[in-house]
C-alpha cells in the first residue's frame, strides 16, 4: 500500500486537508494550534489506488510537545513515497516554515508544496514567496472548500509506483481502548505494537483524538484504536469533541478494551462500564498498572473492581502492566477468542432444546395466576448474538427473568463474556390493548 505524509507547522490546515482527502471527519479540527499531536492514519482511494494518508502534529511548535511531535512525524516519513508540505501563504512564511523545509531537505523525500486557504484565484498572489523554498511549483488548494484537490493528487500520484498489491480478503478486528485520562491506554498501545506510536506523558489529556494503528498478531490483522480519555466533565470544547470522537470510535469497533487503573478506581468506571455495555460490543476489562498493587492489597482491589464493574460482571479481565509488558499477549489472545464468539451462530434446534431446560430450572414469571409461556426461540442476528423468543405475553417478562436467560445463554451456549440481546415476540390470540380477563 502507498504511504503519503502530511506535514507543516501548527494551524496551517493539515487536519482539514486530511479529512477532506479521506472523505470523512477523522481528525479533530480547531482554530487554534496544537490540536493534533500523534500521527494519525487514514485510508483513501484515488483512481483505484489505496493510499495510507498520515496526518502529523504541527512541527516546530515551540511548546512542550515539539520534540515528541517531531519524533512521530519522523516515524510517519519511514516508507512514505511522498510528502505533502502544507503552508498558509496568506500569513506569509514563518521561521517555523523554513525549519520544516530544511528538515524535509535532509530527509530527501519527494515533497509537494501546498498553499492552503487559497479560496479563489485572487488569493494566488500570496504564493510568490513559496517558489523560493526549492521544492518546485506549489499547488494552490482550499481544504475547507475542496478547491484544487485533484491537482494536488495528480502531483502526488507522479511519485507513487503502480499499485499491484492484493487487497487482504480478511477484514481486521477493530479494538478500541477506552478509559478515563491517564490510565495508560497509550502506553499499552505502544507495548502491544513494540513501538512509540502514541505520545505518552504523565499529564492527563495527552491523547486528543482517536489514533488507529494496524497490527498483526498470530496471523490475525488488528486495528487498535487509542481514544482520548473520557472524563466526567470535559474542561474545554476541544476535549468535549475529542470525547465524542472516542464514542464514535467505539461504535465502529468490534471489541472494546476497557482500561482501568488498578491503583485508582472511582465512580467514573461505572459510567464507562455502562457505555461499553450499551455498545453491544464484547468488552474485556484491562486492569493496568497491576504491578503497582502491593500483594497485601490484591484481594481488596479485586473486590473493589467487582463492585465498580458489576454491570459487566460477565466481561473477562486481563491484568497488565505496560511498563514490563505483563499481560500484553493475553489481551490479544482474549480478543481473538471473544471476536469468534461474538460472530457465532447457534442452530435453532439447539436453542429450543435449551429453552425447555431453562424453563425447568427457573420458574417463569406468574401474574395473577397467568404464566409467561415461551413457545419458540431462534437467533436473528450476530455481532452481538441476538435471539428472538416467541411468547404469549411480552409484558410478563421481568428484568430478573431476562437476566437469568441471558446468563444461561452465556454459560450453556459457550458465549461467556459476550453481551447478548433478547427480543420478545408475541404469538397467539393475545393482542396488546386487551383487558385482563379476556380470552387468550
Secondary structure per residue as TSV (DSSP state, phi and psi in degrees):
chain	resnum	aa	ss	phi	psi
A	1	X	-	360.0	142.3
A	2	X	E	-74.3	156.1
A	3	X	E	-136.4	125.6
A	4	X	E	-131.8	130.0
A	5	X	E	-105.6	145.3
A	6	X	E	-110.8	123.9
A	7	X	E	-132.5	168.3
A	8	X	-	155.8	171.2
A	9	X	B	-72.3	173.9
A	10	X	T	-63.6	145.1
A	11	X	T	66.2	34.6
A	12	X	S	-103.2	-2.3
A	13	X	S	102.5	23.4
A	14	X	H	-63.3	-47.2
A	15	X	H	-68.0	-34.9
A	16	X	H	-62.8	-41.0
A	17	X	H	-67.2	-42.5
A	18	X	H	-56.4	-49.5
A	19	X	H	-61.3	-41.7
A	20	X	H	-65.5	-40.7
A	21	X	H	-72.9	-37.1
A	22	X	H	-85.6	-8.5
A	23	X	T	83.7	15.9
A	24	X	S	-158.2	163.1
A	25	X	-	-88.1	81.7
A	26	X	-	-89.3	-39.7
A	27	X	S	-97.6	142.5
A	28	X	-	-69.5	132.8
A	29	X	-	-121.8	135.2
A	30	X	-	-147.3	166.7
A	31	X	S	-86.4	9.1
A	32	X	S	-125.8	154.5
A	33	X	S	-74.5	162.9
A	34	X	-	87.6	11.6
A	35	X	-	-71.6	-48.8
A	36	X	-	-85.3	128.9
A	37	X	-	-122.0	-46.9
A	38	X	S	-81.5	167.2
A	39	X	-	-88.4	117.0
A	40	X	E	-105.9	130.6
A	41	X	E	-99.5	150.0
A	42	X	E	-151.1	147.3
A	43	X	E	-97.5	130.1
A	44	X	E	-126.6	150.0
A	45	X	E	-113.7	130.1
A	46	X	E	-142.6	114.3
A	47	X	T	51.0	49.3
A	48	X	T	66.3	15.2
A	49	X	E	-102.9	133.8
A	50	X	E	-95.9	120.2
A	51	X	E	-125.1	127.5
A	52	X	E	-86.2	114.0
A	53	X	E	-99.6	135.8
A	54	X	E	-121.8	120.4
A	55	X	E	-93.1	127.3
A	56	X	-	-112.3	163.8
A	57	X	-	-72.5	164.7
A	58	X	-	-67.0	122.5
A	59	X	B	-82.7	152.1
A	60	X	S	50.6	52.2
A	61	X	-	-79.0	-21.0
A	62	X	-	77.1	10.2
A	63	X	S	-113.9	-171.4
A	64	X	T	-66.9	-16.2
A	65	X	T	-94.5	-0.7
A	66	X	H	-56.4	-48.7
A	67	X	H	-67.0	-44.6
A	68	X	H	-63.4	-40.2
A	69	X	H	-66.0	-39.3
A	70	X	H	-65.7	-38.0
A	71	X	H	-63.1	-39.9
A	72	X	H	-68.6	-35.8
A	73	X	H	-66.8	-38.2
A	74	X	H	-65.0	-36.6
A	75	X	H	-61.8	-41.6
A	76	X	H	-61.5	-28.2
A	77	X	H	-74.2	-21.2
A	78	X	T	-65.7	117.5
A	79	X	T	83.6	-3.3
A	80	X	-	-72.0	130.7
A	81	X	S	-85.9	-17.4
A	82	X	E	-155.3	154.4
A	83	X	E	-126.3	130.2
A	84	X	E	-98.1	113.0
A	85	X	E	-98.7	106.4
A	86	X	E	-93.8	132.5
A	87	X	E	-132.7	160.4
A	88	X	-	-114.3	89.7
A	89	X	G	-66.6	-19.9
A	90	X	G	-69.0	-21.6
A	91	X	G	-93.0	-10.8
A	92	X	-	82.8	157.3
A	93	X	-	-71.3	135.5
A	94	X	-	-106.4	173.1
A	95	X	H	-60.9	-36.0
A	96	X	H	-64.5	-37.5
A	97	X	H	-60.6	-43.7
A	98	X	H	-67.2	-35.4
A	99	X	H	-63.8	-44.4
A	100	X	H	-62.9	-42.5
A	101	X	H	-61.0	-42.8
A	102	X	H	-65.7	-40.1
A	103	X	H	-61.2	-42.9
A	104	X	H	-65.3	-37.0
A	105	X	H	-62.5	-38.9
A	106	X	H	-67.1	-32.4
A	107	X	H	-73.2	-27.2
A	108	X	T	74.1	22.3
A	109	X	-	-88.5	151.6
A	110	X	-	-61.4	128.8
A	111	X	E	-120.2	131.4
A	112	X	E	-110.5	115.9
A	113	X	E	-79.5	128.3
A	114	X	E	-118.4	122.5
A	115	X	E	-93.8	101.5
A	116	X	-	-86.3	165.5
A	117	X	-	67.0	24.5
A	118	X	-	-92.1	86.8
A	119	X	-	-76.9	-19.0
A	120	X	S	-153.4	162.2
A	121	X	G	-55.2	-29.5
A	122	X	G	-66.5	-18.8
A	123	X	G	-84.3	-8.1
A	124	X	G	-67.2	-14.0
A	125	X	G	-64.2	-22.3
A	126	X	G	-74.2	-9.7
A	127	X	G	-84.8	-4.7
A	128	X	G	-54.0	-46.3
A	129	X	G	-74.8	-10.1
A	130	X	G	-70.2	-26.4
A	131	X	G	-62.0	-26.5
A	132	X	G	-74.0	-5.6
A	133	X	G	-75.6	-18.4
A	134	X	S	86.2	18.2
A	135	X	S	-110.6	18.6
A	136	X	-	89.0	-168.2
A	137	X	S	-68.1	130.0
A	138	X	-	-75.0	156.4
A	139	X	E	-105.8	125.7
A	140	X	E	-85.2	125.1
A	141	X	-	-139.9	168.2
A	142	X	B	-136.8	104.3
A	143	X	T	-62.3	-35.7
A	144	X	T	-65.0	-38.4
A	145	X	T	-107.0	10.1
A	146	X	T	57.5	38.3
A	147	X	B	-97.2	131.3
A	148	X	S	80.2	9.7
A	149	X	H	-70.1	-36.3
A	150	X	H	-65.1	-39.9
A	151	X	H	-61.3	-41.1
A	152	X	H	-62.7	-48.8
A	153	X	H	-67.7	-31.8
A	154	X	H	-62.1	-38.0
A	155	X	H	-68.5	-40.5
A	156	X	H	-63.4	-42.8
A	157	X	H	-62.1	-25.3
A	158	X	T	-64.2	-20.9
A	159	X	T	-101.2	1.0
A	160	X	S	-104.8	136.9
A	161	X	-	-71.4	170.4
A	162	X	-	-61.3	140.4
A	163	X	-	-90.4	98.2
A	164	X	-	-115.5	15.8
A	165	X	-	-79.1	135.5
A	166	X	-	-75.3	138.0
A	167	X	-	-77.6	126.2
A	168	X	-	-56.9	136.3
A	169	X	S	-80.4	-29.7
A	170	X	S	-89.5	122.2
A	171	X	-	-71.3	144.7
A	172	X	-	-72.4	158.3
A	173	X	E	-86.0	122.5
A	174	X	E	-93.8	124.7
A	175	X	E	-125.7	127.3
A	176	X	E	-101.2	135.2
A	177	X	E	-95.2	116.6
A	178	X	E	-119.9	159.2
A	179	X	-	163.1	168.1
A	180	X	S	-75.4	168.7
A	181	X	T	-59.0	144.2
A	182	X	T	67.9	31.4
A	183	X	S	-95.5	-5.0
A	184	X	S	104.2	21.6
A	185	X	H	-61.5	-48.6
A	186	X	H	-66.0	-36.5
A	187	X	H	-64.7	-39.2
A	188	X	H	-65.1	-42.2
A	189	X	H	-59.5	-44.1
A	190	X	H	-64.8	-38.0
A	191	X	H	-66.7	-39.4
A	192	X	H	-66.0	-46.9
A	193	X	H	-85.9	-1.6
A	194	X	T	53.0	46.7
A	195	X	S	-149.7	-177.4
A	196	X	-	-115.3	45.2
A	197	X	-	-60.1	-41.7
A	198	X	S	-101.9	140.3
A	199	X	-	-71.6	132.6
A	200	X	-	-120.2	131.5
A	201	X	-	-147.2	160.6
A	202	X	S	-72.2	-23.9
A	203	X	S	-82.6	142.4
A	204	X	T	-69.9	156.2
A	205	X	T	86.0	12.4
A	206	X	-	-63.9	-46.7
A	207	X	-	-81.9	122.1
A	208	X	-	-116.1	-0.2
A	209	X	S	-151.4	156.4
A	210	X	-	-68.8	141.1
A	211	X	E	-123.5	117.2
A	212	X	E	-93.3	130.4
A	213	X	E	-131.5	124.6
A	214	X	E	-83.6	141.8
A	215	X	E	-151.9	148.6
A	216	X	E	-118.7	130.2
A	217	X	E	-140.1	119.7
A	218	X	T	60.1	31.8
A	219	X	T	84.0	-1.9
A	220	X	E	-103.9	129.9
A	221	X	E	-83.3	139.3
A	222	X	E	-126.3	152.0
A	223	X	E	-118.7	111.5
A	224	X	E	-96.3	127.1
A	225	X	E	-113.4	109.0
A	226	X	E	-86.3	119.6
A	227	X	-	-105.8	160.7
A	228	X	-	-65.3	145.2
A	229	X	-	-61.9	135.5
A	230	X	-	-99.7	111.6
A	231	X	-	-108.2	166.5
A	232	X	S	-61.8	-49.3
A	233	X	S	-128.7	105.3
A	234	X	-	-58.4	142.0
A	235	X	S	-81.7	-29.5
A	236	X	S	-135.2	165.0
A	237	X	H	-64.1	-38.2
A	238	X	H	-67.0	-35.2
A	239	X	H	-69.6	-38.4
A	240	X	H	-61.7	-42.7
A	241	X	H	-67.7	-37.2
A	242	X	H	-62.4	-36.7
A	243	X	H	-66.6	-40.7
A	244	X	H	-60.1	-37.4
A	245	X	H	-66.6	-36.3
A	246	X	H	-64.6	-42.0
A	247	X	H	-65.8	-36.3
A	248	X	H	-66.7	-37.1
A	249	X	H	-63.0	-36.5
A	250	X	H	-61.8	-42.3
A	251	X	H	-62.7	-29.2
A	252	X	H	-90.5	-3.3
A	253	X	-	-89.9	161.7
A	254	X	S	-93.9	-32.5
A	255	X	E	-139.6	165.2
A	256	X	E	-130.7	130.8
A	257	X	E	-98.2	109.7
A	258	X	E	-88.9	105.2
A	259	X	E	-91.7	125.3
A	260	X	E	-124.4	152.3
A	261	X	E	-88.8	116.6
A	262	X	T	-60.4	-24.9
A	263	X	T	-100.5	1.3
A	264	X	-	-151.0	77.1
A	265	X	-	-94.2	141.8
A	266	X	-	-142.3	-178.7
A	267	X	T	-65.4	-22.7
A	268	X	H	-65.4	-25.1
A	269	X	H	-60.5	-32.7
A	270	X	H	-65.4	-41.4
A	271	X	H	-64.0	-42.8
A	272	X	H	-66.6	-36.6
A	273	X	H	-62.8	-41.0
A	274	X	H	-64.6	-41.3
A	275	X	H	-60.8	-42.7
A	276	X	H	-66.9	-42.3
A	277	X	H	-63.4	-44.7
A	278	X	H	-67.3	-19.7
A	279	X	T	-70.2	-19.6
A	280	X	T	76.0	7.4
A	281	X	S	-95.6	149.7
A	282	X	E	-59.4	137.4
A	283	X	E	-119.4	129.3
A	284	X	E	-114.0	120.1
A	285	X	E	-81.5	118.0
A	286	X	E	-103.0	107.6
A	287	X	E	-89.7	98.1
A	288	X	E	-87.8	163.3
A	289	X	-	62.0	31.1
A	290	X	G	-64.1	-25.0
A	291	X	G	-68.3	-16.4
A	292	X	G	-88.2	-6.1
A	293	X	S	-85.0	119.9
A	294	X	-	-61.2	148.9
A	295	X	G	-54.9	-35.7
A	296	X	G	-68.7	-19.1
A	297	X	G	-104.0	4.5
A	298	X	H	-61.5	-48.6
A	299	X	H	-65.5	-41.5
A	300	X	H	-64.2	-39.4
A	301	X	H	-66.2	-41.6
A	302	X	H	-64.4	-39.0
A	303	X	H	-63.8	-39.6
A	304	X	H	-66.7	-38.4
A	305	X	H	-60.5	-43.2
A	306	X	H	-59.8	-38.0
A	307	X	H	-72.3	-45.0
A	308	X	H	-69.9	-31.1
A	309	X	T	-114.7	32.9
A	310	X	G	-66.4	-25.4
A	311	X	G	-65.5	-26.7
A	312	X	G	-123.8	47.8
A	313	X	T	-63.1	-21.6
A	314	X	T	-73.1	-18.2
A	315	X	S	-72.2	135.0
A	316	X	-	-68.0	158.1
A	317	X	E	-122.0	146.3
A	318	X	E	-128.6	130.5
A	319	X	E	-99.4	126.2
A	320	X	-	-134.7	166.4
A	321	X	B	-144.7	113.7
A	322	X	T	-66.7	-24.0
A	323	X	T	-69.4	-44.9
A	324	X	T	-111.4	13.6
A	325	X	T	66.3	15.5
A	326	X	B	-67.5	129.3
A	327	X	T	81.7	0.7
A	328	X	H	-65.2	-47.5
A	329	X	H	-64.7	-34.5
A	330	X	H	-64.1	-35.1
A	331	X	H	-58.8	-47.1
A	332	X	H	-72.7	-40.7
A	333	X	H	-64.3	-41.5
A	334	X	H	-66.0	-37.0
A	335	X	H	-63.6	-42.8
A	336	X	H	-63.4	-39.7
A	337	X	H	-66.9	-42.9
A	338	X	H	-67.5	-38.2
A	339	X	H	-62.4	-41.1
A	340	X	H	-63.7	-42.1
A	341	X	H	-64.7	-40.4
A	342	X	H	-61.0	-30.1
A	343	X	T	-93.2	0.0
A	344	X	-	-73.9	155.7
A	345	X	-	-129.5	130.9
A	346	X	-	-101.7	131.0
A	347	X	-	-59.7	144.4
A	348	X	H	-61.7	-38.5
A	349	X	H	-62.3	-39.6
A	350	X	H	-67.3	-39.3
A	351	X	H	-61.6	-42.4
A	352	X	H	-74.4	-28.6
A	353	X	H	-64.2	-42.9
A	354	X	H	-69.4	-33.4
A	355	X	H	-60.0	-38.3
A	356	X	H	-65.7	-41.7
A	357	X	H	-62.6	-45.1
A	358	X	H	-64.1	-35.2
A	359	X	H	-69.4	-27.0
A	360	X	H	-79.2	-30.5
A	361	X	H	-73.3	-34.9
A	362	X	S	-135.9	124.2
A	363	X	-	-60.2	138.7
A	364	X	-	-75.8	156.0
A	365	X	-	-57.3	144.1
A	366	X	E	-132.8	123.1
A	367	X	E	-122.1	110.4
A	368	X	T	59.3	36.5
A	369	X	T	85.3	-1.1
A	370	X	E	-105.7	127.6
A	371	X	E	-100.7	150.9
A	372	X	-	-68.7	130.3
A	373	X	-	-116.7	126.5
A	374	X	E	-109.8	120.1
A	375	X	E	-95.9	-35.3
A	376	X	E	-160.3	147.0
A	377	X	E	-139.2	137.8
A	378	X	E	-149.1	153.0
A	379	X	E	-87.9	128.3
A	380	X	E	-108.4	-17.6
A	381	X	E	-150.5	159.2
A	382	X	T	-115.9	168.9
A	383	X	T	51.5	65.4
A	384	X	T	-86.7	159.5
A	385	X	T	-59.2	123.8
A	386	X	E	-126.1	130.8
A	387	X	E	-121.6	138.0
A	388	X	E	-102.2	131.0
A	389	X	E	-118.9	121.9
A	390	X	E	-89.1	129.0
A	391	X	E	-143.3	175.2
A	392	X	S	-83.8	-37.6
A	393	X	-	-140.4	105.5
A	394	X	G	-66.1	-28.1
A	395	X	G	-75.9	-5.8
A	396	X	G	-83.9	-10.9
A	397	X	-	-76.7	116.7
A	398	X	-	-89.2	158.5
A	399	X	H	-61.3	-38.7
A	400	X	H	-64.6	-41.5
A	401	X	H	-71.5	-37.1
A	402	X	H	-63.6	-39.7
A	403	X	H	-63.3	-38.4
A	404	X	H	-60.0	-45.4
A	405	X	H	-65.5	-40.9
A	406	X	H	-61.9	-41.0
A	407	X	H	-65.7	-39.6
A	408	X	H	-65.7	-39.2
A	409	X	H	-61.1	-45.5
A	410	X	H	-63.3	-42.7
A	411	X	H	-78.3	-47.7
A	412	X	H	-81.7	-22.1
A	413	X	T	-107.0	16.6
A	414	X	T	58.4	42.4
A	415	X	-	-115.3	32.0
A	416	X	T	-55.6	132.2
A	417	X	T	87.5	-3.9
A	418	X	-	-100.9	132.1
A	419	X	-	-69.8	132.2
A	420	X	-	-120.5	149.7
A	421	X	E	-116.9	141.6
A	422	X	E	-118.6	133.8
A	423	X	E	-117.9	128.6
A	424	X	E	-102.2	125.2
A	425	X	E	-119.0	126.1
A	426	X	E	-81.7	139.2
A	427	X	-	-139.8	132.6
A	428	X	S	121.9	-170.7
A	429	X	S	-71.6	-20.5
A	430	X	-	-69.2	132.1
A	431	X	-	-127.8	142.7
A	432	X	T	-59.7	138.6
A	433	X	T	108.4	-17.7
A	434	X	-	-70.5	148.7
A	435	X	-	-81.4	152.7
A	436	X	T	-58.3	140.0
A	437	X	T	98.8	-17.2
A	438	X	S	-73.6	155.7
A	439	X	-	-63.6	140.0
A	440	X	-	-101.3	360.0
